[in-house]
């Protein structure tokens, strides 16, 4: 059968082929045509070669990618896939062949601007893209932050700053069982919260062959549909489980005539693998990177001589920290789950597929047309000492080794629904820090407000802007007296506010301004002075170590704690509201809370980025950094509604569009719908599509 490529009215690709391999080839080809620049950026990021055309701004990432051995790990995992699952390995190769064919004829204006020529993808490149996309997903750099807090404020202070940190990614998801829907069949809906990227991190796609017919959200550069899919008889979706499955070890290293040695937990010095690599940097001299790997893992911070400008840790030892992460240890990135997911017909099939999942660790929800439901955690979480999950642990002390893996927990439905929003749900035994419960509680409350739901009802939940976490600050404001008339009037206005972070709300703008002022005052207090200057760790880890974002995201805890190192919180809140009363924001929340997508290369003609509703703890989670910026770089990277009664009644949307090519009619055509909470119909009727070509 000839492979056929169709498009619907939104430019979304619909592919039909005679085999799974032919379909993978077509998926790679279409993705390369639609997302050539994005694919090449991701390939270079996985290899640690992005500075070669992006310049010095990309050097920090390339250093990390080289030292963490991302490309080598992808090679190892693919070699293991060839041995364990040759069918999936051939399927991945078919996808890569399609990518290479598409890149050969692909064009993108960014190539001309940077002088980059599309290169060749290797069979392991999709695994490298997946690994590079998710290596920081679990937020292991938070352990570096906890070390700083413990060193300067004491271990008891760590919990004060617990929050959904600036580098993690979350999601909303909810499953409404058939007994709670108008059709008698389940509905699954939600939205993954990630960095909003241009082009987008999710690709709407339809894959059809004699073995399966699936619509879903693919990750460009990776075959199949991993996170969100609907086969017609079963659908699934995921959120970040907030599990901890990566460890940091403080290493003792020494140079010898033969290379580098590391001290192990048995008291024996052993040879560490060592070599050097050269990173090319556009417009600058090449940079040499020393790559060291101990028995724990690759050294990602420091080395035998410590760090430049900070040669020793508090004990006087040179700083060297290694990273241990499951694919590097096991050679398994979980790609064996991808084909079984596409072939799934029932919840039991999805369940078996996710038994093979590795990372990131997710909470999975699934439902089928026979009434089956699934709510479980999937992924590889190692069994080890509790200290490993909390802090950087000493490599030379026994007791910090991995001892197998956790059995991932399962859960059920409550009153016919299940809600996942990165809260302490079924994954609680596997993590340390979780998102505050506000989003999950709000979704559950909204679902409880009506007995029967339809797929068409779900955008009302997607777009809810109620900010429950505002209570901690508003309670502090309510307790103030002796304010100036202007501040008293502002306080009363905020106490009467409906607590909705709508783009057109002036009250939301006033609240955000007071919140930011409180954050800045708390962060500037002498009690936290030691945390204002982070250690000279590599730049890629600095977002986890910056004090103002940490205070901003943990404000609720900091305001409600019984005591805060002598900080006069009423005085800080008083000063903040007086400041804003004197110079209030002139407009509405959407004037400053604007979309700020991440781009590897800024466009030649900047876009007018729109104002946004929502906030970090709203169901409509569009996240700035309180105290630093209202601009939102994180938010719903897609929205979906999977209807099990009739797949054609399913809906979805992405922040920009199906095409990654600037100037394309489908580059940003979904943005107005995304902003308004609207959704694009899921099309599966081939007669309603336009045939583009045969391949």
N, C-alpha and C positions, 0 to 999 in steps of 0.2 A: 504494500500500500504506500502510495506517495504521501509524504508528510505535508500537511496543509496548515497554513498560517492564516488565521482570521483576526479581525479586530472588531470590537464593538464601538459604540458611539463615543466612548471615552478613550479610545486608543488602547484598551486593555487587550493583551494578546491571548488568543484562544488557539491552542495547538492540538492537532489531531494526527496520529501516526499509527503505523501498523504494529509497533512493538514499544516496550518501555525504553529500550536503547535508542530507537529512532526518535522517540519523544524527548529524551534527554538531550540528544543532539540538537533538536529543534529549539528546546528551551535555552541551551547555551547560545545558539546562533541569534535568536531573537533578543536575548538579554544583551549580547554584545552590540547589536544594532541599536537598541534603545538606551543602553547604559555604558557605552564604550569607555568614556572618561572615568566613570565611577568604578568600573571593573579594574581598570589599570591602576587607579589610585589604591584600591584595596589589595591588588596583587603586590604592589610595591610596599605597602604598609606591612603586609605579611612577611615580606622578604627583608624588611629593614633597609629599603633602597629609595624611599620616597623623597629624601633630601636631594637626590640627584637631579630632580626637576622642580621641586618645590622650594629648595633653598634651605637656609639655616633654620627657619621656623619649624621644619620637620625633623631636625637633627635629634631632638630629645627623644622623640618616638623611635627613630631608627636605632639609636643607642640601646633603648630598652628592648626592642624586638630582637636585636642581635644577641644581647646578653641573656635574654630569657630563652633564646634558642627556638623561636616560634617556627621558623622555616624548617629547621631540622626535626622538630617534633612532628610537624605535618608530614614530612617524608617518612618518619618512623611509623606514624599511624596509618599512612596509606600502604606501606609495605606489610603491616600487620593485617590490614583489610584484604589485601590480595591473598594472604595465607588463609584467613578465616572465612572470608565471604567473597569469593571471586566474582560472583554475579554482580554484587554491588560495586565492586572495583571496576568491572567492565562498564557498568552504567555510569559511574563517575567519569571514566575515560571518554565515553560517548559525549557527555556534557562538555568536557574540556575540548574535544574535537570541534564541537559546535561553536564554542567561544572563539577558538582560534580562527575558524572560518569566518565568523562574524567580524572579528577584529580586523581581519585582512582587508575587508571592504568597508569598515566602519570609519566614520568621521565624527569629529567633535571640535568645536572652536577652541577648546582648552588645549588640545594638542598643539595647534599652531602657536598659541600664546606662550607655551612653555618649551616648545621645541621637542616635545616627547613623541616618540614613535611607538605605537603599540607593540608590545613584546609577545613572547610566546608563553602560554600557560602550560604548566606541567600537570600530570595527573593528580599530584598532591596539592595543587594550588587551591582548589575549593576548600580543602581541609585547613590550609593555612589562613584563608580568608575567614572561615568560621572561628578559628582559634584567635586570630587577631581581633575580631569583632567582640569576642566574649572574654578575653583574658583578664580584663579589669572589671568584669560584670559583677563578680562577687565582692568587690571592694576590699581586697586584701590590704591595700595601703592604709585602711582604717586602723590596722594594728600598729602602724607607725605613729598614728595620732594618739592611740591609747598609751603607747610608750611615753610620749611627750607629756601627756596629762598626768600619768602616774609619777613620772620623774619630778614634775614641778608642783603638782597639787596633791599627790597621793592617789593610791589605787581607788579609794572610795569616790573620788571625783569623776571617774570614767563614766559612770552611769548618768551623770548630769548632762553630758553632751551626747547621749545616745539619741540617735535620730536617723532618718533615712538620709545618709550622707550624700555629699555633692557628686560623687562618682558612681553611685549605684543607679540602677534602672529598675523601675517597677512596672506595674500594670494594674488595671481593673479587669475583673472577669466575673461573670455570674451565669449560673445555670438555673433555669426555671423548668422544673419537671412538668410532664404532661398534665398532671392533676391541677396545675396552676396556670395553664394556658387556654386560650379560647379554642384551639384546634385539638387539644388532647395530646399533642406532640410537644416535645421539649424545644426550648429556645436557648441558645448560648450566645452571649454578647459580651463585649468588653472593648478595651483599648490598651495596647501596649504603650507604656511611657518610656521613651528613650530620647536620646539626643535627636532633635529634628534636623535632618540632613537634607541637603540639596545636591544631588538627587536623593530621594527617600530611601530609607533602609529597608522598606518592604515594597515588594513588587506584586501587584495584583495579577493573577495568571490563572488560566484554565488549561488543564492537561488531560488529554483523552486518548486512550488506546484500547484495544480489546480487553486488556487486563483491568483497567480502572478509568474512572472519569472523575477528576477532582478539581474543585476550585479552591483557591486559597492565597495566602500571602507568603511569597517566597523571599528569601534573602538573596539579592543579586550576587552572583558568583558561586552559589551553592545549588546543586540540583534538587529537584523535588520541592515539597512543601512541608516544612518541619513544624512550624509553630501553630499555624491556624489553617484548618482545612475542612472541607465538606465534600464527602464522596457521594452524596445523595441519600445514603442510608445511615451514615454515621458522620458526626462532626466532632472536632476537638479544638481546644484552645489552651493557652498556657499563660501563667504569670511567673515572675521571678519569685522563687521560693525564699529568697534572702538567706540561703544556707551558707555555711562556711565550709569550704572544701579545699582551700589553698593555705599553705603554711609558710611562715617566714622564720628562718633560722639565723641566729647570730653565729657566724663562723670565726674560728681561729685559724688563720692562714699564715704560712711562712714560705718564703722563697728558698729554694735550694739550687744547687748547680744543675739539677735535672728539670726544674720547673717550679711548681707550687704544690704544697702539701696542706691538707686540712686535718684538724684534730677531730677524731670521731668519739662517739659516746663510750667506747671501750678504752679510751686513753691512748689509742694508737694513731700516729700521724700517717695518713695515706695520701698517695699521689692523687692530685686533682687533675682532671682534664683541662688543658689550657691551649689556646691559640689566639692569634690576633686577626682581626678583620679590618678592612678599610672601607669607610663610608664616604662615598662621593657626595659633595655638597655643591649645588649649582651656585656659581659665582664666588665660591670660597675654596680654600685649600681642603684637600681630603682630610678626614679625621680617622685616626687609628683607634680601634676599640679592642680592649683585652677581654676575651671571653673565657671565663673560668667556671667549671662545674664540679661540685663536690658530690659526695654520696647522697646528700640531701636533694640537691638540685642546682640549677644555674645560679651563680652569684650575680644579683641584679643591682646591688648597691655596694660601693666601695671595693676593697680588695686587700691584699697583704699590707699595703701602706696606708689603708684607711681612705679618707675623703680629702680632696683638696680643700684647705681652709678649715677643716674639722677632722684632724687626723685620728682622734681617739674617742671612744665612747666614755660614759661616766666612770667606768672602771679603769680607764687608761689604756684600753686595748684598741688597736686599729679597727675601724668599722668595716665589716664585711657581712652582708646579709644575702642569704640564698632564698630562692623561691621553690617550693615543692608544689606541683600541681598535677592532678590525676593523669591527663594524657601523656605527660612526660614520663610518668612512672609506669603506666599500663600499656601505652601504645594504642589506646583506644579512644577515639573521639566521638563514638556513638553513631557513626554514619550507617551502621547496620540497621538502624531503626527506620531509615528514610523510605526505602522501598516498601517494607511492610505497612507503613502508615498509608502510602498511596493505595495499597491493595486492601486496606481495611474495609470490612463490610459491617461489622458490629463492634460494640464497645469492647468485647473480649479481644478482638484483633488489635485495637488501639492499645489496650492494656499490655498485651504481649510485646508489641512494638516498643513501647516505652520502657519495658524491662531492659532493653538494650541501650537506653539513653545514657549518655555520659555527662556532658556539660553544655550549657549551664544547667544547674539544678533548678527544676521548674515544678510548680504546682499545675497539674493537668486536670481539665474538665472535659468530659466527652458524653455524648448521648447518641442513641440510635433510634431507628423508627420502630423497634420492637419494645421500646420502653426501658431499655438498659441505660444506666448512667454510671459515670466514673468520676471520682474525685480523689486524686492521689498525688504524691510527690514522685518525681522521676529524676534520676541522675545518680552520680557516684559521689558519695560523701565518705571519706575515710574515717575509720575508727582510730582515735588517738586520744591522748590526754586532753583534759579540758583546757589546760593552759595554752595549748597550740591554737585554739580558736580565739583566744583573747589577746595574746601578745606575741611579740617576737621571742622565740624560745632558744636557749643555748644548744647548739649542735653538739657540744662536747659533753653534755650531760645525758645519762640514760633516761628512758621513759618517754621520749618524744617521738618514737618511731610510729609508723602506720601499721595497724594490725587488722587488715581486712577492711570491710566496708559496712556501712549502716544498711539495714533493711529499711527501705523508704516507707514512710507512713501513708495510711489511707484514711479517708473520712467519708461521710455520707452527706445526705441532704437534711436540712432542718426546715420543717413546714413546707417541704416541696421545693426548696431553693438551696443553692450553695453559692457562697460569695468568696472571692479571693481578691485581695487588694494588698498583698505583701505584709499583712498583719500577722500576729502570732496565731496562725491557724495550724493545719496539720504538720507544717514544717518546723514548728517551734523547737522540737528536740535537736534540730540540725543546725540552728543558727544562733547568733549572738544579738545582733541588732535587727529590728524589724521596723517597718513603717508604723507610725501612729495608727490607731484603730479608726480614725475618723472617716476615711473613705469607705472602709468595709462596713462600719456601722451605718453610715448614711445610705449606702446601697441597700443594705438589709432593711432599713426603715422604709425606704421608698417602695421596695418590693412588697413589704407587708401592708402597704396602704391600699392595695387593690387585690382582689381575689384571683382575677384572671388577667393574664397578660398576652399580648400579641407581639410579633416581631416588629410591627410598626410602632409600638409604644416605646421601644428601647431608647431612642434618642433623648427622651425626656430624662433618662438616667445618665446617659453619656454626658449631657450638658449641664448637669446640676452644679451650681456654683456656691452652695452653702458652705461657709467656712467655720466649722465647729471649733477649730483650734484657736479662734479669736478670743474665746472665753477667758483664757489665762490673762491676757493683757487687758481686756475690758473689765474684768474683776478688779484688777489693780487700779484702773482708772476710776472705777466706782468708789473705791475706798479713799480717794484723795479729797482733801478739803483745802480751803484757803487759796484756791486758784485765782488768777486774774480773771476779769469778766470774759475776756476773749477765750482763754483756755477753758473756763467753766462752760461756756456755750459750746465749744468744740467737744468737750467731754460729754455733755448731755446729748449732743447730736449723735455721737458714736454709740452711746448707750441705747439710743432709739433706732439704730441702724438695723436693717434686716439681715445683716451678716452674709450678704450675697456679693461675691466678687465679680460683678457684671462689668463688662468693658465700659458701658455708659454710665456707671455709677460714680458720682462725685464723693459719696460717703466712703466707698471702697478705696478711692484714691487717698482720702484723708486718713483712713485706718492704716493703709500701707505706709504712708509717710510717718505716722507716729510709730509704727512698728519698726521701721528702718532707723528712726532716731533712737529708739530704745536699744536696738541691737548695737548701734555704733557706740553708745555710752557704756553699755556693759562690756563690750570688747575692749574699750579704752581704759577700763578700771585697772588700777595698779595691781589688783589681785591676780590679773591674768597677764601681766606684763611679760612673764617668762615665755608665754605662748605666742607672743606677737611676732617673734622672729623664728621661723621654722628652721630645723637643721638643714644643712646644705645637701640634702638628698637630691637625686636627679629631678629635673624639672617636671617630668611626667607624673610624679607623685605629689607635687605641690598643692593641687586642688584639695587633697584630703587633709592638708596640714595648715591651711589658712584659717586664722582665728575667726574673722568676721563671718564667713559662711557657716562655720561650726556653731557659733552663737546664734546665727539667724535660724538655722534648722532645728536647733535645740531650745529655742526661746521658751517654749511651753514648759519644759522641764526646769529651766533656769528660773523662771518666774514663780513656779510653784514649789520649788524645793524649800524645805524647812529653814535652811540657812545656806548662805552662799558666800563663804570666805569673807565675811564682813562687808559685802557689797550692800549699800543702801539702795535696794531696788525701788522703794517708793520715791526716793529722790531722783533716781534715773528716769522713772516714768513721768514724774512731775516736770523735770527739765525737758523731756522729749515733747510733751504736749504743749508746754509753753513755747517751745521752739516752733512747732508746726502752727500753733495759733498765731504766732507773729508773722510767719511766712507760709501760709497754706498753699498747697498745690492749686493752680488756677483751673485745672480741667478735671477730667474723669480718669478712671483707672486705665482705660485703654490708651490714653495719651502716652503713658510711660511703659505700660505692660504690653510690649510689642514683640512680635515674632522675630527671632534672630537665629535662623538656621545656620548650622555649621556647614561650611564649604571649604574644600581643599584649596580652592582658588576663588577669590572674590570676583564677581562678574564685572565686565567692563562697564556695563550700564547698571548701576545699583537699582534694586527693586525697592519700591515703597512698601516696607513691611507693615502689615496691618496690626491694629490693636487687638488684644485678646481678652476674653473673659477667663475666669478661673484663677486658681492659685495652687500652691504646692499641696495643701491638704484638702482641696476640693475634689469631688469626683471628677470634675473637669480640671485635671491636673496639668496646668501650664505653669512651669516653675521658673521663676527668677531666683535671685539670691538676696534675701532680705538683708538690708544694711549695705549692700554693694551695688545691686542693679535690679530694676524691675523688668528688664528685657528677659524674655523667656527663650532659652535654648533647648529646654526639655519640655515634652508634652506628649499628647497622643500621636504616635508615629503611624497609626492607622486606627480605624474603628471598624467593627464588624458586628453583624447580627446573623447568626446561623439558625435558620428555621428548619426543623426536622420534618415538619408537615409537608412542606413544599419548598424545595431548594430555590426555586425561582423567586420566592418571597424573601430570600436573604438579601442583605444589603451590606455595603462596605464603602469606605472612603479613605484616601490618604491625604496628607497635608498639601501636597502640590499637584502631582499628576503622574500618569503612567510613563511619560517620557523623561529621560534625563538630559535631553538636548535643549539648551536654551534657544528660545525662539520657536520651538515646536508648538503646534496648537494644543498639544496634550502635556506640556511641561508644567503648567500651573492651573489647568482648567478645573481641577477639583478643589482648589483653595477656597473659593466662595462657599461651597457646600460645607467644607470642613469647618470654616469659621462659624457658619450658621447652625451647625449640628445636623446638617443634611447628609444623606447617604446615597450612593450610586447603586442602581439595581444590579444584582448578580445575574448575568445573562448566560444561559446554557443552551438556548435554542439556536442552532447553527443557521437557521433561516433569517435570524435577526442580526446577523453579523455580516461584515464585508470581507470577502476573501482577498487576502493581500498577495499571496503567492504560494506556489508549491516548491518544495525543496527535496 
